[in-house]
């Protein structure tokens, strides 16, 4: 069964295969960037193909979860989780621990992406649902999750996870999702 896990080098091959499925304008969803140590670093597909570079990428992504991590100015503390089935990389989820003013307005606590060849299988909903206890452990309740107003698929994902629509701002729908299952 697919599950959210900390980023791992074990899925290197399938991470690259997933990257190859994305259109150039979607590549940012791979999350091949780090903001730790006060510097931003971005990996290209070619760089990430090198096992040593991929290990550095994974270490950098995992390093952002450290509460003492020094992040790039403007970046809030965050956790990235990968959605995997065995060694198959299916998607990623970002969980922002706090909201800056722009994130409160547009971005929210949780963002996610499913690999194109695995879409329309309920994985986005499963990722979001699996992330809610993690958000609760971080003291987030409820979590803000946003989507483009014209993105019906994401709207359905958020609502399936219990999202309650608050409003629309700047073309984004803003939903609040309870993270505790009291």
C-alpha positions as CSV (number, residue, x, y, z in Angstrom):
1,X,0.0,0.0,0.0
2,X,1.4,3.4,-0.9
3,X,2.5,5.5,2.1
4,X,4.1,8.8,2.9
5,X,7.8,8.5,3.9
6,X,10.7,10.7,4.5
7,X,12.7,11.2,1.3
8,X,15.0,8.3,0.6
9,X,17.7,7.4,-1.9
10,X,16.0,4.0,-2.3
11,X,13.6,5.4,-4.9
12,X,16.3,7.1,-7.0
13,X,15.4,5.3,-10.2
14,X,11.7,5.9,-10.0
15,X,12.2,9.5,-8.9
16,X,14.0,10.1,-12.2
17,X,11.4,8.2,-14.2
18,X,8.7,10.4,-12.6
19,X,10.7,13.5,-13.5
20,X,10.8,12.4,-17.1
21,X,6.9,12.2,-17.2
22,X,6.6,15.9,-16.3
23,X,6.3,18.8,-18.8
24,X,9.0,21.4,-18.4
25,X,6.6,23.8,-16.7
26,X,5.7,21.1,-14.2
27,X,9.3,20.2,-13.1
28,X,9.1,22.4,-10.1
29,X,6.7,19.9,-8.6
30,X,9.6,17.4,-8.2
31,X,10.8,19.5,-5.3
32,X,14.4,19.1,-6.4
33,X,15.5,22.1,-4.3
34,X,16.7,22.8,-0.8
35,X,16.7,25.9,1.3
36,X,18.9,24.7,4.2
37,X,22.1,26.4,5.4
38,X,20.8,29.8,4.4
39,X,21.2,29.0,0.7
40,X,18.9,27.9,-2.0
41,X,20.1,25.0,-4.2
42,X,18.3,23.6,-7.2
43,X,19.0,20.3,-9.0
44,X,18.5,19.6,-12.7
45,X,17.4,16.3,-13.9
46,X,20.9,15.6,-15.1
47,X,22.4,16.5,-11.7
48,X,19.8,14.3,-9.9
49,X,20.8,11.4,-12.0
50,X,24.2,11.2,-10.3
51,X,23.7,9.0,-7.2
52,X,26.0,11.2,-5.0
53,X,24.1,14.4,-6.0
54,X,20.8,12.6,-5.4
55,X,22.0,11.7,-1.9
56,X,22.9,15.4,-1.3
57,X,19.4,16.4,-2.5
58,X,17.7,13.9,-0.2
59,X,19.9,15.0,2.7
60,X,19.0,18.6,2.1
61,X,15.3,18.0,1.8
62,X,15.4,16.0,5.0
63,X,17.5,18.6,6.7
64,X,14.6,21.2,6.5
65,X,12.7,19.3,9.1
66,X,15.3,20.0,11.8
67,X,13.8,22.8,14.0
68,X,17.3,24.3,14.2
69,X,17.8,24.4,10.5
70,X,18.9,27.8,9.1
71,X,16.6,28.4,6.1
72,X,16.7,30.9,3.2
73,X,15.0,34.1,4.2
74,X,11.3,34.0,3.4
75,X,11.1,30.2,3.7
76,X,9.2,28.8,6.6
77,X,10.0,25.6,8.4
78,X,8.7,22.7,6.4
79,X,8.6,18.9,6.0
80,X,8.7,17.1,2.6
81,X,7.3,13.6,2.4
82,X,7.4,11.3,-0.6
83,X,4.5,9.0,-1.5
84,X,5.9,5.6,-2.4
85,X,4.8,2.1,-3.1
86,X,7.8,-0.1,-2.3
87,X,10.6,1.5,-4.5
88,X,8.1,3.3,-6.7
89,X,8.0,7.1,-6.3
90,X,4.4,8.2,-6.8
91,X,4.4,11.8,-5.6
92,X,5.5,14.4,-3.0
93,X,3.8,16.4,-0.3
94,X,5.1,19.6,1.4
95,X,3.9,20.5,4.9
96,X,4.6,24.0,6.0
97,X,4.8,24.2,9.8
98,X,3.7,27.9,9.9
99,X,2.2,30.3,7.5
100,X,3.8,33.5,6.4
101,X,1.4,36.2,5.1
102,X,1.7,35.0,1.4
103,X,1.1,31.4,2.5
104,X,-1.9,32.4,4.5
105,X,-3.3,34.2,1.5
106,X,-2.4,31.8,-1.3
107,X,-0.2,28.8,-0.4
108,X,-1.5,27.1,2.7
109,X,0.1,24.5,4.9
110,X,0.0,21.6,2.5
111,X,0.9,21.2,-1.2
112,X,1.1,18.0,-3.1
113,X,1.8,16.5,-6.5
114,X,1.2,13.1,-8.0
115,X,3.3,11.6,-10.7
116,X,1.4,11.9,-14.0
117,X,1.3,8.1,-14.8
118,X,-0.3,7.5,-11.3
119,X,-3.0,10.2,-11.4
120,X,-6.7,9.5,-11.2
121,X,-6.2,6.6,-8.8
122,X,-7.1,8.4,-5.5
123,X,-3.5,8.9,-4.5
124,X,-3.7,12.7,-4.0
125,X,-6.6,12.2,-1.5
126,X,-4.6,9.4,0.2
127,X,-1.5,11.6,0.5
128,X,-3.5,14.4,2.0
129,X,-5.3,12.2,4.4
130,X,-2.1,10.5,5.5
131,X,-0.5,13.9,6.1
132,X,-3.1,15.1,8.5
133,X,-1.8,13.3,11.6
134,X,1.7,14.6,10.8
135,X,0.2,18.1,10.7
136,X,-1.5,17.5,14.0
137,X,1.8,16.4,15.6
138,X,3.2,19.7,14.5
139,X,0.4,21.5,16.3
140,X,-1.4,22.5,13.1
141,X,-5.2,22.3,13.4
142,X,-6.9,23.0,11.2
143,X,-4.6,23.0,8.1
144,X,-5.1,25.5,5.2
145,X,-5.1,23.8,1.8
146,X,-5.5,25.8,-1.3
147,X,-6.0,25.1,-5.0
148,X,-6.7,27.0,-8.2
149,X,-10.4,27.9,-8.5
150,X,-10.6,26.1,-11.8
151,X,-8.9,22.9,-10.6
152,X,-11.8,20.6,-10.0
153,X,-9.7,17.6,-9.3
154,X,-7.8,19.3,-6.4
155,X,-11.0,20.7,-5.1
156,X,-12.5,17.2,-4.9
157,X,-9.3,15.9,-3.2
158,X,-9.5,18.6,-0.5
159,X,-13.2,18.1,0.1
160,X,-12.7,14.3,0.3
161,X,-10.2,14.9,3.1
162,X,-12.8,17.0,5.0
163,X,-11.9,20.4,3.6
164,X,-14.3,23.2,4.3
165,X,-14.3,26.0,1.8
166,X,-13.7,29.4,3.5
167,X,-13.4,31.7,0.4
168,X,-11.7,32.5,-2.9
169,X,-8.8,34.9,-3.1
170,X,-6.8,35.8,-6.1
171,X,-8.1,32.8,-8.1
172,X,-7.4,30.4,-5.2
173,X,-9.9,28.5,-3.2
174,X,-9.0,28.3,0.5
175,X,-10.1,25.3,2.5
176,X,-9.6,24.4,6.2
177,X,-9.1,20.7,7.0
178,X,-9.2,19.4,10.5
179,X,-6.1,17.4,11.4
180,X,-7.4,15.8,14.7
181,X,-9.9,13.0,14.4
182,X,-11.4,13.7,17.9
